Amino acid sequence: MESDLRKRLWALAWPAITGNISQTLLNLVDTLMVGHVSSLAIAAVGLGGQVSWFMFPIMMTVSVGTLALVARFVGARDVESANLVLEQSLYLAFLLGIPVFLFGWFLGDDVLRVMGARGELLRLSYAYLRVVFLFYPIRFVGFAMFSALRGAGDTKTPMKLGIGMNVVNAVFDYLLIYGQLGFPRLGPVGAAWASGIGITFSLAAGTYLLLSGGLVLSFKPKWRFEWDIVRRIVRIGVPTLIERGLFSFYNFLYMSIVTRFGAVALSAHQIGLRIESIAYMPAFGFNVATSALVGQNLGAENPKGAERTVVEGLKMVTAFMGVMAFVLIAFPRYLVIPFLSGSDPHYTQVLRLASIYLIIVGISEVPLGWVFVLSGALRGAGDTKSPMYVTAVSKLLFRIIPSYLLGFGFGIPGLSLGPIKLPGFRFEGLGVIAAWLAMSFETFISAAMYWWIFKRGRWKHVKV
């Protein structure tokens, strides 16, 4: 039985892994192309991307509720209700994307200033950010569509659409970043336009397939809201909104800390982050697979099958992430060098720091895989409150506060108690390396918290 379960997990996981490796490779191509413009351009795209990521919780509100409900209905063999959830999620996602676009377009520069961007870094980051936010309503709808299909057990269609999107994106990257074949030379802003064009292509193709009825789900638009379904999506999704909102806020604080260590540290961080993003793609695939199968098992009233799914998912992700950890720790310099220009005056500094980043995060790759699988299982079951609690506690206490104190340093004044005099103490700080050490340590803490929640078993009885 375990062998069959592993095959089912792998059948769902590999398309998700492939699709996201494709996306990650595209991000790497973006970084390579922008990196050959300048290190400042890399920093601008990275900082703009972090602000864009701050909107991700709103997108997750719809997608998590959609996946959980679709998985339950498919597990109960109620495809008609699953199709209705798909339809309502697309409407809701587009509606929520509009104010997000307006926020980024008109207020993005203020957010960048709060994060510490100044001068040319601010100008480039905001120009990039405005274009990214322009496509957010389309991005939201596409994300909801992919989540519905994954909840129904179809991870191949999102993979194919994602690869097509990334090919279009890569072509327009080359044309718009460097101004080839008569297109304008836009630098890092060209990467934002290329991304939006690719997303639009993917959504158009996906909508056509859903309308044609050739997929496990179909889109039969009635052009009206079914408020009972919308409320159920939102009820499941709101804790995720809070959780991802906290995550994004903490990430905002974390990136503000990293930014204040200077442009070299920020460039090293962004390069390391892009490389690491390939390493955790297996974890993402098993997150998707576990989430869908847990929801379907609970919909079929088989909680023991849901629990076995999680255990097997943890075994498989441990094996994959162990390999990734070895590569990051053993070969960091070779992974970083392709992202640097030899003519960059900061070449040696960025190479050294980015290599240190990869070694530090490599140590925590296996527990990161556990975080992905266990959090995905809980969300697939409709338990979105537990991840909210884990994020609220873990990120603040074990990442943000240590990053600040150990990065910038702190002092304890001396104390006199009558004849007893206690000397003061001053820790000078480790710089950006402290922030990376705190991030790695916090991953271990989060994995332990999720494991404890999983073993309690309350997630098996959540009503959606």
N, C-alpha and C positions, 0 to 999 in steps of 0.2 A: 504493500500500500504506500509506503514511504517513497518507493521508486516512482510510482504513478504520480504522486503528489509533486515530487521534484520535477517531473516532466511537465506537469501543468504550470508550475511556477516558472520554469525556464521558458515555456512556450509564450507566457505573457511578458516575462522579463526581457528576453533578448530584443524584441522589437523596440521596447522602451529604451533599453540601453543603446541600441543602434541609433535610434532617432536622436537621443540626447548626445551621443558621441558626435553625431553629425552637427548638432547645434554647437557643441563645445568646440569642435574643429573650426566651425565658422567664427566663433568668438576668438579663437587663436589666430585665424587668418586676419580678422579685424585688427587684432593687436599687432600682428606682424606688419600689416600694411600701414597702420597708423604710426607704429614705432619707427618706421623708416621716414616718417615726416619729422618727428622730434620726440624727445622724452616728455616735453611739455604737452604734446598732443595726447600721449598715452595717459598722462595724469588727468587731462581734461575729460577724456572719454570715461576713464574709471570713476572720476568724481561725479560726472553727470549720470553715469549708470547707477551709482549708489543712490542718488536722489530718485531716479526712476524706480529703483527697487523698493523705495518707501511706499509706493502705491500698490505693491504686490498684494498686501493683505486684503484689499477690496476685491481684487480678482479672485483670491482664494475663497472669499465668502461664498461666491457662487459655485466655484469648481468643486470644493470639498462636499458641499451639500448635494450637488448634482451627482457626483460619483457615488456617494453613500446610498442615495435613493435609487439610482439606476441599478446598482449592484443588488440591492435588496429585491427590487421588482423582478430583475432578471433571474435571481435565485428562486423566486417564487413563481417563475414562468408567467409573469404578467407583462408581456412586451408592450402592450398598448399603454399602460401607465408609464413604462420606461420612456416611450416616445413622447409622452406628454411632459415628462420632466425635462427631456432634451429641449423641447420647444420653449418651455417657460424659462429655462436657464439662458437661452440665447437672447430672448427679449430683455431679461433682467440684466444680463451682462452688458449689453449695449447701452442700456439706460444708465448704469453706474459708470460706464466709461466716459460719458460726456463731462460731468463735473471734474473728473480726474484730468482730462485734457485741458480744461480751462484753468485749473490750478497750476499745472506745469507751465503753461504758456504765459500766464501773467505773473506768477509769484515764484517761479523757479529760481530767478536770480537772487531773491531775498534768502531762500533756503541755502543756496551756495555760499552766500556771504556768511551766514551763521556757521557753516561748516569750515570757514576759514579761507575760502578762495578769495584771491585778490588779483588785480591787474589783468594780465593777459590770460592767466589760468581761469579767472572768472569769465572773461569774455568768451573764450573758447568753450568752456563747460556749458554756459547758458545757450550758446548758439546750437550746440549738440542737443541739449536737453529739450529745447522747444520743438525740434523736429521729432524726437522720440515720443513726446507726449501728444503730438498731433495724431498719431496712429493708435492711441490707446483704446478708443472704443472698438476698433477692429481687433486689436490684440485681445481684449477681454472676451469678445464673442468667440474667437478662435480657441482660446484657452478653455472656455466652457464646453465647446464642441468636443475637443480632445478628451476632456474629463468624462463626458457622458459615454463616449465610445470605449474608453478604458474601463469604466465601471461595468459596461456590458460584456467585457472580456475581449474586445477588439483593440489590440495594441498595434496591429500591423498598419491599419489605415492612418492613424496619427504619425506613425513612423514614415510612411511614404509621403504624406503631405509635408511633414517636417523636412525631409530630405529635399523635396522639390523647392520648398521655401528657401532652404539654405543655399541651394545652387543658384537660384535667382539672386539671392542676397550677395553671394560671393561675386557674381558677374558684375553687379552694379557697384559693389565695393571698388573693384578695379577701375571701373569707368568713372566713378564720381570722386573717389579720394584723390586719384592722380590726374583726372581730366583727360581720359583717353577717348579716341574716336569722336572727337568733337564735343564731348560732354564737358561741363565746367569743372575746374579743379576746386573741390570744396574741402579737401583735407578731412579732418575728423567729422565735420558735419556731413560729408558725403557718406560716411558709414551709417549715420542715422537715417538718411534718406534710403539707402540700400536696404536697411532692415525693414523699414515701413513698406517698401515695394514688395519685398519677399512675403511679409505677413499678409498683405492684401491678396497676393496670388494664392497663398495657401487657403485662406478663408473662402475665396471664390471657388476653388476646386473642391473643397470639402462640402460646401453648400450644394454644389451640383450633384455630388455623389449621394448626399442624404435625400435630396429631392427625387433622384432617380430610383430610389428604393433598392439599391444593390448592396446595402450594408446591413449589419445586424440591427441597427436602429434606422428609423426613417423620419424625415422632417416633413410634416404635413401642416403647414401654417394656417392657423385660424385667425391670426392677428388680434388676439385678445389675451388678457391675463386670466389665468385660473388661480385665484388668490389662495386657495387651500394648498396647492402645490408650491406656490411662491413662498407662503409662510413656512412650509416644511423645509424648503431649501435654506431659507434665511435662518430658521431656528437652529439648524445644524451648523450653518456657516458663521453665525455671529461670534461664537467662542473662537473660531479660527480667525475671524477678523481681529478680535482683541489680541489673540496670541501672536498672529503675524504682525499686528500693529506694534505690539511690544517688541517683537524681534526686530522690526525695521527701525523702531526708535532706538533700541539698544545698538543696532548696527550703525545708525546715524551717529550716536555718541562715540562708538568705537572708531568709526572712520574719521570723526573729528579729532580724536586723539592721534590716530596715525598721521593725519594731514599735518598736524602741528609739529611732527618730527621732521618736516621738510619735504620738498619735491622728490628728492632722491629716495627717501624711505617710502613715499607714496608710490613712486614708479615701481620699486622693487615689490611692494605689496601687491600691486595690480598684476604684475607679470606672474608672480608666484600663485596668485589666486586663479588666474586663467589656466595655468598648468595644472594646478590641483583639481580644477573643475573636471578635467578628463578622468582623474583618478577616482572621483566619487560617482561617476556615471553608473557603474554596476550597482551601487547602493540605491541610486534613483530607480533603476529598473526593478529591483526587488521591492522597493517601496510601492511602486505601482501595482506589481503582481500581487503582493500580499494584501494590499488594500482592497483590490477587486475581489480576490478569492475569499477573504474574511467576510466582506459584505454579502457575497453570494451564498456562502455557507450559512450565515445567520438568517438570510432570507429563506433558505431551505430548511430552517430550524435544525441546524446541525452545528451546535457550538463546539463540540469536540473536534470536528473537522476544521473549524476556524482556528482552534488552538494548535492543532498539528501543523496547519499551514504556517503559522508564525514561527514555530520551532524549526521547521525545515528551512524557512526563509533565512533565519539567523545562521544556520549552519552554512548555507550556500554563500551568504554575503560575507561571512568570516573568511572563507577560502579566497574569494575574489579580492576583497580589500586587503588581505594579507600580502598578496602579490603586488598590489598597487603601492602599499607601504614600502616594500622592499625597493621598488624602482625609485620612488621619491627620495629615500634615504641614501641609496647607493650611488645615484647618478644625477645629483641636483644641478651641477654646473653644465653638464651636457644638455639638460632640458631647458636651461635659461638662455644659453648663448644665442639660439636662433631668434630670440625676441629683441636682441640688442643691435644697435648700429655701432660699428667699430669707430666711427667718427664722433660719436657722442662723448662729450668731455667727462661725463659721469659714468662711463662704461664700467670701469673697474669696481666702483662703489656699488652700483646697482647689481652687478653680477654677484658680488660677495653677499650682499644682503638678501637677494632673492634666493640664493642657494641655501642660506641659513633658514629662510622661511620654509622651504620645501622639506628640509630635514625635520624641523619642529612639527609641522603638520603631518608628516609621514608617520610619526610616532602614534598619532591618534586616529589613523584611518580606519582601523578595525572597529573601535567604539563608535566612530562616525557612521559606519555601516549599520550598527545596531540601532542607533538613533533613527536612521531612515526607516528601517524595517518596522520597529516597534511603534513609531509615531504613525506610520502609514497604516498599520493594523488597527490602531485605535480610531483613526479617522474613518477608515472603511467600515468600522463597526458603528459609526455615528457618535463615538465618544470624543468630542472635540474639546471638552473642558479640561481633560487631563493634560494634553499638550500645552494648553494655555497656562496651567499652573507651573509646569516644568519650566517653560520659557521665562515666566515672570520671576522665578526665584534664581534659576541657574545662571542666566545671562548677566543679571545684575551683580550677584554676589561673587561669582567666580570668573567673570570675564571683564566687565566694565571697571569695577572698583580696583581689582588688582592691576589692570592695564594702566590705569592712571597713576596709582601710587608707586608701582614698581617701575613704570616708564619714566615719570618725571621726578621721582624721588619724594621723600617726605622727611620731616624732622620731629623729634620728640624733645621738648625743652627739659632742662634739668629741674630737679625738685628738691627742696630743702624741707626736712622734717625735724626741726630742732637741731640737734647735733649731727643728724644723719643727712648727708648730701648725696643725692643720686645724680650721676652725670647724665647729660643729654645725649641724644643719639641723632645722627643724620645719615640717611641713605640717599646717595646721589642719583640713583636711577639708572636703568639699563637701556633706556631709549626704546626704539620700536621693537627690539627683540623681546622685551618684557610683555608687550601687547600680544605677540605671537605665542609666547609661552602660556600666557593666561588663556588664550583661545583654545590651545591644545588641551590644557588641564580641564577646562570647562566641558569639553566634549566627553571626557571620561565621566564627569559628574552627571551629565545629562543622560548618558547611556545607563548608568546605575539607577537613576530615578525612573526611567521608562521601564526597566526590567522589573522593578518593584511593583509598579502599577499593573504591568501585564500579569504578574504572578497573583495579584489580588483577585483578578478575574471578573471584576464588576463590569468591564466593557462588554462582556457576553450578553448582558441583560439590558442594554440601552435600547430605548424605543425611538424609532425615527418616524 
